[in-house]
Amino acid sequence: MAHKNSEGYRDPTAWEAIRTVTREEKKQHEAAVANLIVMLKQVISLAGFELVGHIILKDKETGKVYK
C-alpha cells in the first residue's frame, strides 16, 4: 500500500489510520481462528477421540494457511 494520497502527496496520517485498522482486523481474524481450533479440540474430545496431529486451516477468502 502506498503512503501517498490520490494526488500523489505523502499522507502519513491516513497511512497510519489504515495500518491501525488493518492490524486490528488481523488480530480479530487470528483470534477467531484460535477460537475455532479450541472448539474443534473440544468437539474431538467430546466425541471420545484425541487429537494426535496438527490442525491446518486455510481461509477460503484470503488463501492464508494457519498451522
DODO-846723 format. One record per residue (C-alpha): x, y, z. Coordinates in steps of 0.25 Angstrom, whole numbers. Example, Ala and Ser with C-alpha at 12.3 -4.5 7.8 and 13.67 -1.06 7.14 Angstrom:
% residues 2
<X: 49	Y: -18	Z: 31>
<X: 55	Y: -4	Z: 29>
This chain:
% residues 67
<X: 0	Y: 0	Z: 0>
<X: 5	Y: 14	Z: -4>
<X: 8	Y: 24	Z: 7>
<X: 2	Y: 35	Z: -3>
<X: -12	Y: 40	Z: -6>
<X: -19	Y: 40	Z: -19>
<X: -12	Y: 53	Z: -23>
<X: 2	Y: 47	Z: -21>
<X: 5	Y: 54	Z: -8>
<X: 10	Y: 47	Z: 5>
<X: -1	Y: 45	Z: 15>
<X: 5	Y: 39	Z: 27>
<X: -8	Y: 42	Z: 36>
<X: -17	Y: 34	Z: 26>
<X: -6	Y: 23	Z: 25>
<X: -5	Y: 21	Z: 40>
<X: -20	Y: 20	Z: 41>
<X: -21	Y: 10	Z: 30>
<X: -10	Y: 2	Z: 36>
<X: -16	Y: 2	Z: 50>
<X: -29	Y: -3	Z: 45>
<X: -23	Y: -14	Z: 37>
<X: -15	Y: -18	Z: 49>
<X: -28	Y: -19	Z: 58>
<X: -35	Y: -27	Z: 47>
<X: -23	Y: -37	Z: 46>
<X: -23	Y: -38	Z: 61>
<X: -38	Y: -41	Z: 61>
<X: -37	Y: -51	Z: 50>
<X: -26	Y: -58	Z: 57>
<X: -34	Y: -59	Z: 70>
<X: -45	Y: -65	Z: 62>
<X: -36	Y: -76	Z: 57>
<X: -30	Y: -78	Z: 70>
<X: -45	Y: -80	Z: 76>
<X: -48	Y: -89	Z: 65>
<X: -37	Y: -98	Z: 68>
<X: -41	Y: -99	Z: 83>
<X: -55	Y: -102	Z: 79>
<X: -50	Y: -113	Z: 69>
<X: -42	Y: -119	Z: 80>
<X: -53	Y: -119	Z: 90>
<X: -62	Y: -126	Z: 79>
<X: -52	Y: -136	Z: 77>
<X: -51	Y: -139	Z: 92>
<X: -66	Y: -140	Z: 94>
<X: -67	Y: -150	Z: 83>
<X: -57	Y: -159	Z: 90>
<X: -45	Y: -156	Z: 82>
<X: -31	Y: -150	Z: 84>
<X: -24	Y: -141	Z: 74>
<X: -11	Y: -146	Z: 71>
<X: -6	Y: -137	Z: 59>
<X: -7	Y: -123	Z: 55>
<X: -19	Y: -115	Z: 51>
<X: -16	Y: -108	Z: 38>
<X: -27	Y: -98	Z: 33>
<X: -28	Y: -90	Z: 20>
<X: -36	Y: -77	Z: 19>
<X: -45	Y: -79	Z: 7>
<X: -45	Y: -64	Z: 4>
<X: -31	Y: -60	Z: 6>
<X: -24	Y: -73	Z: 4>
<X: -16	Y: -71	Z: 17>
<X: -12	Y: -84	Z: 23>
<X: -12	Y: -86	Z: 39>
<X: -4	Y: -97	Z: 45>
